[in-house]
Amino acid sequence: MSEGRRIGKPAAKAKPRPAKRTTARPKARTSAKVDELAMDLAVGRRIRDLRHQHKLSLETIADRTELSIGFLSQIERGLSSPSLRVLATLADVLGVGIAALFGSRPSDPASGGVVTRRLQRAELKLWRTGISKQLLSPAGTENRLNLFLVHLEPGGSTGDELYTHDGEEAGLVLEGEMTLTVDAETWSLKQGDSFRFASRRPHRFSNPSEDAKAVVLWVNCVTAVT
């Protein structure tokens, strides 16, 4: 009798691989992007309106700010998101406080221009630099004293370049920490620390944390408006 051929066990059937999931772009992020672009457009229009109100040409603004005409045109058309340094410089040349660039929301007639309700706060989001400012006082070009709630995202910064503008400012760190540079000196401020300085002194600020937001109650006082 011949030796029979050894037959192995039938190979197990391979399990089908699960279909690869396609991650859809979160709707929240898409909505945020739309809001950011709308904010740039609104700020640009406000700057253009103020420039026309003061009968200033783009050439004049460019000469006074040392910003290019092309860049200024992009800002006014909402095609570029300006930094806080650039906005402060433009507000200075236009003879207004930076609060004038926020525009305004419908106010409660009963407030008498004194009270600002939480849902009525105008907001300016400088999304490229991780800074947002909520205007806690009534909006208007004639206001000299303005109160803000400034949110600094992790790593948020006004940039490496020092800048100046008209007025005086002060603040109180409510949450997180903030690095503040005025002239050649730098301080690390934590919750409960406060500051005050003349805005004509070269300055900048940032949030040094990589994972925590900083919140600062900020006051700006413009010494002269036109």
N, CA and C of each residue as an Amber inpcrd file, in Angstrom:
protein
   678
   0.8530000  -1.1870000   0.0000000   0.0000000   0.0000000   0.0000000
   0.8820000   1.2270000   0.0000000   0.5970000   2.0190000  -0.9430000
   1.4310000   3.2220000  -1.0300000   1.0810000   4.2050000   0.0650000
   2.1120000   5.0020000   0.4330000   1.9200000   5.9920000   1.4930000
   0.9970000   7.0830000   0.9850000  -0.0220000   7.3350000   1.7720000
  -0.9690000   8.3610000   1.3470000  -0.3930000   9.7650000   1.4660000
  -0.9210000  10.6620000   0.6840000  -0.4790000  12.0580000   0.6810000
  -1.0810000  12.7860000   1.8930000  -0.2380000  13.4590000   2.6340000
  -0.7170000  14.1480000   3.8250000  -1.4370000  15.4380000   3.3990000
  -2.6120000  15.5400000   3.9060000  -3.4120000  16.7260000   3.5700000
  -3.4710000  17.6390000   4.7820000  -3.0220000  18.8640000   4.6540000
  -3.0530000  19.8270000   5.7590000  -4.4350000  20.3920000   5.9810000
  -4.6170000  21.0610000   7.0980000  -5.9000000  21.6860000   7.3990000
  -6.1330000  22.8330000   6.4260000  -7.3590000  22.9900000   6.0510000
  -7.6550000  24.0960000   5.1300000  -7.3040000  25.4320000   5.7660000
  -6.7220000  26.3190000   4.9820000  -6.3220000  27.6360000   5.5040000
  -7.5350000  28.4330000   5.9330000  -7.3760000  29.1460000   7.0530000
  -8.4900000  29.9640000   7.5500000  -8.7120000  31.1420000   6.6170000
  -9.9790000  31.4480000   6.4330000 -10.3120000  32.5690000   5.5550000
  -9.9000000  33.8860000   6.2100000  -9.2550000  34.7100000   5.4160000
  -8.8380000  36.0090000   5.9440000 -10.0500000  36.8840000   6.2170000
 -10.0080000  37.5360000   7.3830000 -11.1150000  38.4270000   7.7280000
 -11.0270000  39.6980000   6.8930000 -12.1390000  40.1170000   6.3910000
 -12.0990000  41.3480000   5.5930000 -11.6750000  42.5330000   6.4420000
 -10.8120000  43.3610000   5.8860000 -10.3560000  44.5470000   6.6080000
 -11.4730000  45.5940000   6.6470000 -11.6010000  46.2200000   7.8000000
 -12.6370000  47.2520000   7.8750000 -12.3200000  48.3990000   6.9350000
 -13.3520000  48.9280000   6.3600000 -13.1600000  50.0300000   5.4240000
 -12.5310000  51.2140000   6.1320000 -11.6230000  51.8650000   5.4450000
 -10.9370000  53.0110000   6.0340000 -11.9150000  54.1620000   6.2060000
 -11.9160000  54.6860000   7.4170000 -12.8290000  55.7850000   7.7020000
 -12.3230000  57.0850000   7.0790000 -13.2300000  57.7770000   6.5030000
 -12.8950000  59.0710000   5.9500000 -13.3390000  60.1380000   6.9310000
 -12.3760000  60.8660000   7.4290000 -12.6840000  61.8860000   8.4260000
 -13.1500000  63.1520000   7.7290000 -14.3890000  63.4790000   7.9610000
 -14.9340000  64.6870000   7.3700000 -14.4360000  65.9060000   8.1310000
 -14.3080000  66.9920000   7.4570000 -13.8590000  68.2190000   8.1100000
 -14.9240000  68.6710000   9.0960000 -14.5590000  68.8950000  10.3420000
 -15.5390000  69.2950000  11.3380000 -16.2770000  70.5600000  10.9210000
 -17.5890000  70.5350000  11.0940000 -18.3880000  71.6960000  10.7270000
 -18.0310000  72.8980000  11.5850000 -17.6530000  72.6290000  12.8480000
 -17.3220000  73.7260000  13.7570000 -16.1450000  74.5200000  13.2320000
 -15.1310000  73.8160000  12.6970000 -13.9470000  74.4980000  12.1770000
 -14.2970000  75.3100000  10.9420000 -15.1640000  74.7390000  10.0730000
 -15.5820000  75.4530000   8.8720000 -16.3200000  76.7310000   9.2420000
 -17.1910000  76.6090000  10.2340000 -17.9530000  77.7680000  10.6900000
 -17.0240000  78.8250000  11.2870000 -16.0040000  78.3740000  12.0420000
 -15.0600000  79.3060000  12.6470000 -14.2880000  80.0570000  11.5710000
 -13.9200000  79.3470000  10.4950000 -13.1780000  79.9800000   9.4080000
 -14.0130000  81.0670000   8.7420000 -15.2860000  80.7740000   8.5500000
 -16.1890000  81.7610000   7.9540000 -16.2800000  82.9960000   8.8550000
 -16.3760000  82.7650000  10.1670000 -16.4480000  83.8790000  11.1200000
 -15.1720000  84.7150000  11.0790000 -14.0270000  84.0410000  10.9510000
 -12.7540000  84.7480000  10.9140000 -12.6600000  85.6560000   9.6850000
 -13.0670000  85.1310000   8.5350000 -13.0250000  85.9130000   7.3110000
 -14.0150000  87.0730000   7.3720000 -15.1780000  86.8260000   7.9890000
 -16.1690000  87.8920000   8.1410000 -15.6390000  88.9890000   9.0540000
 -14.8960000  88.5940000  10.0870000 -14.2990000  89.5680000  10.9980000
 -13.2850000  90.4360000  10.2670000 -12.4220000  89.8290000   9.4550000
 -11.4370000  90.5830000   8.6860000 -12.1300000  91.5840000   7.7660000
 -13.2270000  91.1520000   7.1370000 -13.9550000  92.0210000   6.2150000
 -14.5780000  93.1970000   6.9540000 -15.1750000  92.9310000   8.1220000
 -15.8220000  93.9970000   8.8980000 -14.8020000  95.0210000   9.3870000
 -13.6490000  94.5460000   9.8760000 -12.6040000  95.4580000  10.3510000
 -12.0650000  96.2900000   9.1850000 -11.8610000  95.6480000   8.0470000
 -11.3580000  96.3660000   6.8780000 -12.3030000  97.4720000   6.4370000
 -13.6020000  97.1670000   6.4300000 -14.5850000  98.1880000   6.0460000
 -14.5990000  99.3420000   7.0300000 -14.4400000  99.0110000   8.3220000
 -14.4430000 100.0530000   9.3410000 -13.2430000 100.9820000   9.1630000
 -12.0910000 100.4130000   8.8610000 -10.8940000 101.2240000   8.6310000
 -11.0710000 102.1030000   7.4110000 -11.6270000 101.5370000   6.3440000
 -11.8650000 102.3120000   5.1170000 -12.8400000 103.4630000   5.3780000
 -13.9260000 103.1840000   6.1220000 -14.9130000 104.2260000   6.4180000
 -14.2920000 105.3700000   7.2300000 -13.4660000 105.0170000   8.2130000
 -12.8030000 106.0480000   9.0170000 -11.8240000 106.8600000   8.1780000
 -11.1460000 106.1770000   7.2710000 -10.1990000 106.8870000   6.3920000
 -10.9470000 107.8760000   5.5040000 -12.0790000 107.4460000   4.9390000
 -12.8850000 108.3360000   4.1090000 -13.4580000 109.4840000   4.9370000
 -13.8590000 109.1680000   6.1590000 -14.4120000 110.1860000   7.0510000
 -13.3970000 111.2920000   7.3250000 -12.1390000 110.8980000   7.4420000
 -11.0800000 111.8770000   7.6950000 -10.4570000 112.4030000   6.3930000
 -11.0170000 111.9650000   5.2570000 -10.5730000 112.4220000   3.9370000
  -9.0710000 112.1980000   3.7360000  -8.6530000 110.9740000   4.0600000
  -7.2520000 110.5920000   3.9120000  -7.1170000 109.5610000   2.8020000
  -6.0980000 109.6910000   1.9890000  -5.8450000 108.7350000   0.9140000
  -5.0310000 107.5640000   1.4460000  -5.0250000 106.4710000   0.6780000
  -4.1890000 105.3330000   1.0470000  -2.7220000 105.7320000   1.0560000
  -2.3450000 106.6350000   0.1370000  -0.9640000 107.0870000   0.0670000
  -0.5690000 107.8150000   1.3540000  -1.4860000 108.6340000   1.8820000
  -1.2070000 109.3740000   3.1080000  -1.0640000 108.4280000   4.2980000
  -1.9860000 107.4430000   4.3910000  -1.9260000 106.4680000   5.4850000
  -0.6390000 105.6630000   5.3920000  -0.2780000 105.2680000   4.1770000
   0.9490000 104.4870000   3.9840000   2.1750000 105.2850000   4.4190000
   2.1800000 106.5690000   4.0920000   3.3140000 107.4180000   4.4510000
   3.4280000 107.5850000   5.9690000   2.2890000 107.6970000   6.6520000
   2.2970000 107.9380000   8.0950000   2.5300000 106.6650000   8.9160000
   2.2060000 105.5210000   8.3280000   2.3410000 104.2630000   9.0740000
   3.5390000 103.4370000   8.6270000   4.1430000 103.8110000   7.4900000
   5.2370000 103.0400000   6.8980000   4.7830000 101.6330000   6.4960000
   3.4920000 101.5060000   6.1900000   2.9430000 100.2700000   5.6400000
   2.7210000 100.4840000   4.1480000   2.8290000  99.4250000   3.3580000
   2.6820000  99.5740000   1.9090000   1.2230000  99.8270000   1.5310000
   1.0320000 100.5180000   0.4210000  -0.3130000 100.7970000  -0.0720000
  -1.0340000  99.4910000  -0.3880000  -0.2950000  98.5360000  -0.9590000
  -0.9090000  97.2460000  -1.2940000  -1.4150000  96.5200000  -0.0670000
  -0.6210000  96.5320000   1.0120000  -1.0280000  95.8670000   2.2490000
  -2.2460000  96.5540000   2.8550000  -2.2540000  97.8840000   2.8600000
  -3.3900000  98.6280000   3.3900000  -4.6610000  98.3350000   2.5910000
  -4.5120000  98.2500000   1.2800000  -5.6520000  97.9400000   0.4160000
  -6.2000000  96.5450000   0.7260000  -5.3160000  95.5870000   0.9600000
  -5.7470000  94.2300000   1.2990000  -6.5010000  94.2090000   2.6250000
  -6.0250000  94.9880000   3.6040000  -6.7030000  95.0620000   4.8960000
  -8.1080000  95.6240000   4.7210000  -8.2230000  96.7140000   3.9740000
  -9.5260000  97.3460000   3.7920000 -10.5090000  96.4390000   3.0560000
 -10.0030000  95.5660000   2.1970000 -10.8860000  94.6470000   1.4520000
 -11.1000000  93.3240000   2.1760000 -10.5160000  93.2050000   3.3900000
 -10.6980000  91.9840000   4.1550000  -9.8880000  90.8160000   3.6550000
  -8.8590000  91.0860000   2.8500000  -8.0350000  90.0280000   2.2770000
  -6.8140000  89.7120000   3.1290000  -6.5820000  90.5240000   4.1530000
  -5.4560000  90.2970000   5.0460000  -5.9040000  90.5290000   6.4720000
  -5.4300000  89.6740000   7.3910000  -5.7820000  89.7980000   8.8020000
  -4.6710000  90.5500000   9.5250000  -4.9010000  91.8090000   9.8990000
  -3.8460000  92.6100000  10.5260000  -3.5720000  92.1890000  11.9590000
  -2.3670000  92.4330000  12.4070000  -1.9850000  92.1550000  13.7950000
  -2.4770000  93.2850000  14.6860000  -2.4010000  93.0790000  15.9940000
  -2.7820000  94.1250000  16.9310000  -1.8690000  95.3360000  16.7810000
  -0.5960000  95.0870000  16.5070000   0.3520000  96.1870000  16.2980000
  -0.0800000  97.0500000  15.1210000  -0.4710000  96.4330000  14.0160000
  -0.8950000  97.1730000  12.8300000  -2.1910000  97.9340000  13.1060000
  -3.1400000  97.2980000  13.7810000  -4.4060000  97.9640000  14.0850000
  -4.2010000  99.1620000  15.0080000  -3.3240000  99.0040000  15.9990000
  -3.0370000 100.1130000  16.9120000  -2.4060000 101.2780000  16.1580000
  -1.5290000 100.9660000  15.2130000  -0.8830000 102.0020000  14.4120000
  -1.9000000 102.7340000  13.5410000  -2.8050000 101.9790000  12.9200000
  -3.8320000 102.5820000  12.0710000  -4.8010000 103.4340000  12.8870000
  -5.1970000 102.9350000  14.0510000  -6.1000000 103.6950000  14.9120000
  -5.4530000 105.0150000  15.3220000  -4.1710000 104.9700000  15.5950000
  -3.4230000 106.1640000  15.9900000  -3.4570000 107.2100000  14.8800000
  -3.1830000 106.7810000  13.6540000  -3.1590000 107.6930000  12.5150000
  -4.5520000 108.2510000  12.2200000  -5.5730000 107.4360000  12.4580000
  -6.9500000 107.8600000  12.2160000  -7.5160000 108.6850000  13.3690000
  -6.7310000 108.8380000  14.4300000  -7.1380000 109.6800000  15.5410000
  -8.2180000 109.0890000  16.4120000  -8.2600000 107.7460000  16.5080000
  -9.2740000 107.0820000  17.3360000  -8.5990000 106.0450000  18.2260000
  -9.3300000 105.5790000  19.2340000  -8.8610000 104.4470000  20.0150000
  -9.1340000 103.1760000  19.2510000  -8.4440000 102.1080000  19.5930000
  -8.6200000 100.8510000  18.8560000 -10.0490000 100.3210000  18.9820000
 -10.7620000 100.7360000  20.0290000 -12.1530000 100.3080000  20.2040000
 -13.0320000 100.7670000  19.0500000 -12.6420000 101.8400000  18.3800000
 -13.4300000 102.3540000  17.2630000 -13.4320000 101.3970000  16.0760000
 -12.4810000 100.4600000  16.0420000 -12.3950000  99.5050000  14.9410000
 -13.2840000  98.2910000  15.1560000 -13.9160000  98.2010000  16.3340000
 -14.7700000  97.0680000  16.6430000 -16.1370000  97.1680000  15.9770000
 -16.5550000  98.3750000  15.6220000 -17.9270000  98.5460000  15.1910000
 -18.8010000  98.5020000  16.4290000 -20.0580000  98.1390000  16.2870000
 -20.9340000  98.0770000  17.4530000 -22.0610000  97.0910000  17.2060000
 -22.6580000  96.6380000  18.3000000 -23.8200000  95.7720000  18.2500000
 -25.0170000  96.5350000  18.7850000 -26.2320000  96.0850000  18.4270000
 -27.4140000  96.7720000  18.9570000 -27.3810000  96.8030000  20.4820000
 -27.6050000  97.9630000  21.0410000 -27.5490000  98.1170000  22.4900000
 -28.9440000  98.1990000  23.0820000 -29.0060000  97.9750000  24.3560000
 -30.2520000  98.0690000  25.0840000 -30.5870000  99.5420000  25.2800000
 -31.7310000 100.0160000  24.7590000 -32.0750000 101.4380000  24.9120000
 -32.0920000 101.8830000  26.3650000 -32.3570000 100.9340000  27.2740000
 -32.4200000 101.2860000  28.6870000 -31.0420000 101.4890000  29.3020000
 -29.9840000 101.1230000  28.5610000 -28.6390000 101.2290000  29.1250000
 -28.1500000 102.6690000  29.1800000 -28.7120000 103.5230000  28.3320000
 -28.3250000 104.9250000  28.3210000 -26.8760000 105.1560000  27.9510000
 -26.2610000 104.2210000  27.2330000 -24.8640000 104.3500000  26.8770000
 -23.9290000 104.1610000  28.0540000 -24.4500000 103.6080000  29.1360000
 -23.6660000 103.4080000  30.3490000 -23.3400000 101.9320000  30.5650000
 -24.3320000 101.0760000  30.3500000 -24.2020000  99.6460000  30.6250000
 -24.0120000  98.8650000  29.3270000 -23.1150000  97.8810000  29.3400000
 -22.9450000  96.9590000  28.2150000 -23.2580000  95.5530000  28.7060000
 -24.3230000  94.9520000  28.1900000 -24.6940000  93.6030000  28.5730000
 -23.7310000  92.5930000  27.9550000 -23.6380000  91.4480000  28.5880000
 -22.6770000  90.4340000  28.1350000 -22.8800000  90.0550000  26.6760000
 -24.1220000  89.8980000  26.2570000 -24.4040000  89.4830000  24.8830000
 -24.2620000  90.6250000  23.8820000 -24.0040000  91.8260000  24.3790000
 -23.8590000  92.9830000  23.4990000 -22.3910000  93.3500000  23.2600000
 -21.4800000  92.5850000  23.8130000 -20.0650000  92.9040000  23.6510000
 -19.6100000  92.7850000  22.1980000 -18.9920000  93.8420000  21.7030000
 -18.3490000  93.7600000  20.3940000 -17.0360000  93.0030000  20.5800000
 -16.6360000  92.2420000  19.5730000 -15.4300000  91.4230000  19.6970000
 -14.5450000  91.5740000  18.4800000 -13.2660000  91.5740000  18.7170000
 -12.2720000  91.6470000  17.6510000 -11.3540000  90.4380000  17.7910000
 -11.3920000  89.5470000  16.8120000 -10.5660000  88.3410000  16.8590000
  -9.3920000  88.4700000  15.8990000  -8.2150000  88.5030000  16.4580000
  -6.9950000  88.5280000  15.6620000  -6.5150000  87.0820000  15.5510000
  -7.2330000  86.3130000  14.7370000  -7.1020000  84.8590000  14.7610000
  -5.7320000  84.3570000  14.3180000  -5.0250000  85.1220000  13.5180000
  -3.6960000  84.6670000  13.0840000  -2.6650000  84.7550000  14.2060000
  -2.9010000  85.6480000  15.1660000  -1.9410000  85.8310000  16.2510000
  -2.4100000  85.2440000  17.5730000  -3.6170000  84.6420000  17.5890000
  -4.1040000  84.0010000  18.8110000  -4.5670000  84.9780000  19.8770000
  -5.0280000  86.1620000  19.4620000  -5.5070000  87.1710000  20.4040000
  -6.9250000  87.5710000  20.0360000  -7.7920000  87.6700000  21.0360000
  -9.1280000  88.2210000  20.8080000  -9.4290000  89.2140000  21.9180000
 -10.1680000  90.2670000  21.5430000 -10.4980000  91.3230000  22.5010000
 -12.0060000  91.5380000  22.4910000 -12.6090000  91.5010000  23.6690000
 -14.0160000  91.8310000  23.8120000 -14.1120000  93.2250000  24.4100000
 -14.9110000  94.0710000  23.7880000 -15.0870000  95.4330000  24.2680000
 -16.1720000  95.4340000  25.3420000 -15.7970000  95.7640000  26.5700000
 -16.7310000  95.7390000  27.6930000 -17.4360000  97.0720000  27.8920000
 -16.9230000  98.1240000  27.2710000 -17.5470000  99.4360000  27.3700000
 -18.2840000  99.7400000  26.0650000 -19.2290000 100.6910000  26.0790000
 -19.9730000 101.0180000  24.8590000 -19.0360000 101.4290000  23.7230000
 -19.3220000 100.9540000  22.5160000 -18.4860000 101.2680000  21.3620000
 -18.7530000 102.6840000  20.8750000 -17.7330000 103.2860000  20.2780000
 -17.8910000 104.6260000  19.7320000 -16.5530000 105.2610000  19.4600000
 -16.4960000 106.0960000  18.4300000 -15.2240000 106.7160000  18.0630000
 -14.8340000 107.8310000  19.0200000 -15.8100000 108.3290000  19.7930000
 -15.5120000 109.4580000  20.6690000 -15.0310000 109.0380000  22.0510000
 -15.0660000 107.7490000  22.3410000 -14.6860000 107.2770000  23.6740000
 -13.1790000 107.3610000  23.9030000 -12.7810000 107.9300000  25.0210000
 -11.3610000 107.9950000  25.3600000 -10.9350000 106.8390000  26.2560000
 -11.8430000 106.3860000  27.0970000 -11.5290000 105.3010000  28.0320000
 -12.2950000 104.0500000  27.6220000 -11.5750000 102.9490000  27.4240000
 -12.2120000 101.7060000  27.0030000 -11.7010000 100.5290000  27.8180000
 -12.6190000  99.6280000  28.0970000 -12.3210000  98.4470000  28.9090000
 -12.4700000  97.2000000  28.0390000 -11.4740000  96.3130000  28.0870000
 -11.4730000  95.1140000  27.2610000 -11.2610000  93.8630000  28.1100000
 -11.7340000  92.7460000  27.5870000 -11.3760000  91.4440000  28.1220000
 -10.5550000  90.7740000  27.0220000  -9.2640000  90.6060000  27.2830000
  -8.3390000  90.0820000  26.2740000  -8.0760000  88.6020000  26.5250000
  -8.2720000  87.7990000  25.4860000  -8.0040000  86.3580000  25.5650000
  -6.7660000  86.0550000  24.7320000  -5.7790000  85.4210000  25.3580000
  -4.5610000  85.0160000  24.6630000  -4.5210000  83.5000000  24.5820000
  -4.6150000  82.9670000  23.3810000  -4.5080000  81.5230000  23.2030000
  -3.0830000  81.0780000  23.5200000  -2.8620000  79.7880000  23.7970000
  -1.4920000  79.3160000  24.0510000  -0.5540000  79.7510000  22.9160000
   0.5000000  80.4420000  23.2690000   1.4330000  80.9340000  22.2630000
   1.0030000  82.2180000  21.5870000  -0.1780000  82.7390000  21.9360000
  -0.6630000  83.9740000  21.3210000   0.2770000  85.1330000  21.6120000
   0.4760000  86.0060000  20.6180000   1.4800000  87.0620000  20.7740000
   1.1980000  88.2300000  19.8450000   1.6350000  89.4190000  20.2500000
   1.5700000  90.5760000  19.3660000   2.7290000  90.5710000  18.3800000
   3.6460000  89.6340000  18.5410000   4.7860000  89.5290000  17.6370000
   6.0850000  89.9370000  18.3080000   7.1820000  89.7330000  17.6130000
   8.4990000  90.0410000  18.1640000   8.8020000  91.5330000  18.1480000
   8.1140000  92.2600000  17.2860000   8.4060000  93.6780000  17.1280000
   7.6630000  94.5190000  18.1570000   8.3760000  95.4170000  18.8140000
   7.7580000  96.3440000  19.7580000   6.9570000  97.3880000  18.9820000
   5.8890000  97.9050000  19.5840000   5.1050000  98.9310000  18.9130000
   4.6320000  99.9720000  19.9120000   4.1980000 101.1080000  19.3920000
   3.7260000 102.2070000  20.2360000   2.4320000 102.7670000  19.6590000
   1.6980000 103.4720000  20.4790000   0.5000000 104.1820000  20.0280000
   0.1250000 105.2030000  21.0850000  -0.8730000 105.9860000  20.7960000
  -1.2770000 107.0410000  21.7070000  -1.9450000 106.4740000  22.9560000
  -1.8100000 107.1620000  24.0710000  -2.5830000 106.8260000  25.2480000
  -1.8190000 106.2070000  26.3990000  -2.5990000 105.5260000  27.2240000
  -2.0920000 104.8970000  28.4270000  -2.8710000 103.5990000  28.6170000
  -2.2630000 102.6000000  29.2210000  -2.9690000 101.3390000  29.4200000
  -2.5830000 100.6670000  30.7280000  -3.4970000  99.8360000  31.1810000
  -3.2960000  99.1150000  32.4340000  -4.0740000  97.8120000  32.3550000
  -3.7310000  96.8590000  33.2080000  -4.4400000  95.5960000  33.1520000
  -4.2300000  94.7290000  34.3730000  -5.0470000  93.6930000  34.4490000
  -5.0010000  92.7290000  35.5380000  -5.1300000  91.3340000  34.9390000
  -4.1880000  90.4400000  35.2400000  -4.2420000  89.0710000  34.7300000
  -5.2690000  88.2910000  35.5570000  -6.3230000  87.8240000  34.8830000
  -7.3870000  87.0840000  35.5530000  -7.1410000  85.5820000  35.5410000
  -6.5540000  85.0930000  34.4440000  -6.2780000  83.6600000  34.2960000
  -4.9560000  83.4780000  33.5590000  -4.2530000  82.3880000  33.8740000
  -3.0290000  82.0490000  33.1580000  -1.8820000  82.9960000  33.4650000
  -1.0190000  83.1620000  32.4710000   0.1520000  84.0230000  32.6350000
   0.4260000  84.7990000  31.3550000   1.1400000  85.8770000  31.4880000
   1.4320000  86.7430000  30.3600000   2.8460000  87.2970000  30.4870000
   3.5340000  87.3720000  29.3630000   4.8450000  88.0050000  29.3240000
   4.6790000  89.3920000  28.7350000   5.1290000  90.4020000  29.4620000
   4.9940000  91.7920000  29.0270000   6.3660000  92.4380000  28.9120000
   6.6150000  93.0370000  27.7500000   7.8610000  93.7700000  27.5320000
   7.5380000  95.2400000  27.3120000   8.1670000  96.1140000  28.0810000
   8.0370000  97.5610000  27.9140000   9.4560000  98.1210000  27.8610000
   9.7650000  98.8290000  26.7840000  11.1350000  99.2870000  26.5380000
  12.0630000  98.0640000  26.4750000  13.0710000  98.0160000  27.3050000
  14.0350000  96.9140000  27.2490000  13.8390000  95.9170000  28.3820000
  12.7570000  96.0570000  29.1460000  12.5590000  95.1870000  30.2940000
  11.3500000  94.2710000  30.0820000  11.4700000  93.0220000  30.5270000
  10.4080000  92.0310000  30.3580000  10.0020000  91.4590000  31.7100000
   8.6950000  91.3130000  31.8970000   8.1550000  90.7530000  33.1290000
   7.2630000  89.5610000  32.8180000   7.2240000  88.6110000  33.7450000
   6.2890000  87.4860000  33.6800000   5.1920000  87.7590000  34.6980000
   3.9580000  87.8820000  34.2170000   2.8300000  88.1870000  35.0890000
   1.9090000  86.9780000  35.1770000   1.5160000  86.6530000  36.3860000
   0.6070000  85.5370000  36.6220000  -0.7100000  86.0470000  37.1950000
  -1.6340000  85.1300000  37.4210000  -2.9560000  85.4940000  37.9140000
  -2.8560000  86.4090000  39.1370000  -3.5350000  87.5480000  39.0840000
  -3.5200000  88.5020000  40.1900000  -2.5200000  89.6250000  40.0250000
  -1.5600000  89.4730000  39.0840000  -0.5870000  90.5330000  38.8310000
  -1.2090000  91.5960000  37.9200000  -0.7580000  92.8290000  38.0650000
  -1.3130000  93.9210000  37.2700000  -0.1850000  94.7930000  36.7120000
  -0.5290000  95.7170000  35.8270000   0.4780000  96.5630000  35.1820000
  -0.1590000  97.8800000  34.7300000   0.6920000  98.8350000  34.4350000
   0.2840000 100.1310000  33.8800000   1.4960000 100.7730000  33.2140000
   1.3060000 101.3670000  32.0310000   2.3980000 102.0660000  31.3610000
   1.8360000 102.9970000  30.2930000   2.6200000 103.9770000  29.9160000
   2.2510000 104.8830000  28.8310000   2.4050000 104.1440000  27.5060000
   1.3930000 104.2210000  26.6650000   1.4000000 103.4520000  25.4140000
   2.4370000 103.9290000  24.4110000   3.0020000 105.1070000  24.6360000
   4.0690000 105.5970000  23.7620000   5.3940000 104.8880000  24.0310000
   5.4640000 104.1510000  25.1200000   6.6620000 103.3650000  25.3900000
   6.5860000 102.0800000  24.5430000   7.6300000 101.7330000  23.8070000
   7.6000000 100.5170000  22.9810000   7.2660000  99.2910000  23.8280000
   6.3060000  98.4920000  23.3430000   5.8640000  97.3500000  24.1390000
   5.3630000  96.2040000  23.2630000   5.2270000  95.0720000  23.8700000
   4.6260000  93.8860000  23.2590000   4.2530000  92.9280000  24.3750000
   3.4000000  91.9410000  24.0620000   3.0170000  90.9680000  25.0800000
   2.6620000  89.6380000  24.4350000   2.6810000  88.5860000  25.2420000
   2.4090000  87.2480000  24.7160000   1.9920000  86.3140000  25.8390000
   1.4780000  85.1550000  25.4480000   1.1670000  84.0730000  26.3830000
   2.2270000  82.9920000  26.1910000   3.1220000  82.7980000  27.1760000
   4.2170000  81.8400000  27.0090000   3.7950000  80.3810000  27.1530000
   2.5810000  80.1420000  27.6500000   2.1310000  78.7710000  27.8860000
   1.8480000  78.0470000  26.5710000   2.1160000  76.7480000  26.5520000
   1.8570000  75.9350000  25.3670000   0.4940000  75.2490000  25.4200000
  -0.1610000  75.2960000  26.5870000  -1.4220000  74.5620000  26.6930000
  -2.5180000  75.2640000  27.4950000  -2.2880000  76.4920000  27.9300000
  -3.2970000  77.1770000  28.7360000  -3.5340000  78.5900000  28.2100000
  -4.8020000  78.9710000  28.1840000  -5.1680000  80.3130000  27.7520000
  -4.8990000  81.3140000  28.8710000  -4.6590000  82.5590000  28.4930000
  -4.5310000  83.6550000  29.4620000  -5.6670000  84.6380000  29.2120000
  -6.2210000  85.1690000  30.2870000  -7.3030000  86.1520000  30.1820000
  -6.8890000  87.3870000  30.9810000  -6.9610000  88.5430000  30.3470000
  -6.5020000  89.7840000  30.9770000  -7.5850000  90.8530000  30.8730000
  -7.8950000  91.4850000  31.9930000  -8.7740000  92.6490000  31.9930000
  -7.9030000  93.8490000  31.6460000  -8.2250000  94.5300000  30.5420000
  -7.3100000  95.5300000  29.9760000  -8.0160000  96.8620000  29.8010000
  -7.3470000  97.9270000  30.2070000  -7.8870000  99.2860000  30.0650000
  -6.9970000 100.0880000  29.1350000  -7.6140000 100.7490000  28.1520000
  -6.8950000 101.6660000  27.2740000  -7.5100000 103.0600000  27.3900000
  -6.6640000 104.0410000  27.5730000  -7.1170000 105.4290000  27.6550000
  -6.4220000 106.2260000  26.5580000  -7.1890000 106.7800000  25.6450000
  -6.6370000 107.5850000  24.5630000  -6.5900000 109.0300000  25.0350000
  -5.4450000 109.6730000  24.8680000  -5.2990000 111.0380000  25.3950000
  -5.9490000 112.0760000  24.5240000  -6.0750000 111.7760000  23.2290000
  -6.7070000 112.7410000  22.3340000  -7.3620000 112.0110000  21.1730000
  -8.5510000 112.4210000  20.8180000  -9.2400000 111.8560000  19.6650000
  -9.6660000 112.9960000  18.7590000  -9.8290000 112.6690000  17.4620000
 -10.2450000 113.6930000  16.5110000 -11.5180000 113.2580000  15.8310000
